[in-house]
């Protein structure tokens, strides 16, 4: 994409601006921080954003986040477990929402079908050739097209309960050549595995929103403007230090 006509005299003299793929951690309605993060990165017409999911629930501005993602073709996201709970409610599938999911659902449903239709359109993975984006995780040794919905949206550890925070984190065993970029399990710094990078740095809990630029390997973060909810489970949130 370009915002001007090609100039036959000038274009050879300019060094072309590199188009970037900017992968962003769990947003949870933190619209203001997304805008600030993209400004910090001087987000351009040729850049694209891929989010690791959980665009919604817990935070303040779900509608603004979904307006941004659904109206601009540079933006894409996988679906997160909270997004998926809203979609299941929308489809009338049996589902019990948490209080924060209920609030988000009512607010989005009042905006018409477009918000929940958009969430319903999100894929479980986005393949970026060298990298793959998924919300929670990929079970090591299993082909992507055979991964379960539960693992892709809830996986943390490789014991009997994929949601457990106790045990061997999946990304410490995952060593596929394709690097997995994921969210879901916040930490004060990006989680790193052999072939995986976790980008949820707990913005909605008052920590930071993090972006990873695929082409350069650089991380960029902005501070949350505030904590949008008290953490119910300290082990799920980044340490306060
Ligand atoms: Mn999640």
Boltz pocket constraint, residues with backbone or C-beta under 6 A from the ligand:
constraints:
  - pocket:
      binder: B
      contacts: [[A, 54], [A, 80], [A, 81], [A, 82], [A, 135], [A, 153], [A, 183], [A, 184], [A, 185]]
      max_distance: 6.0
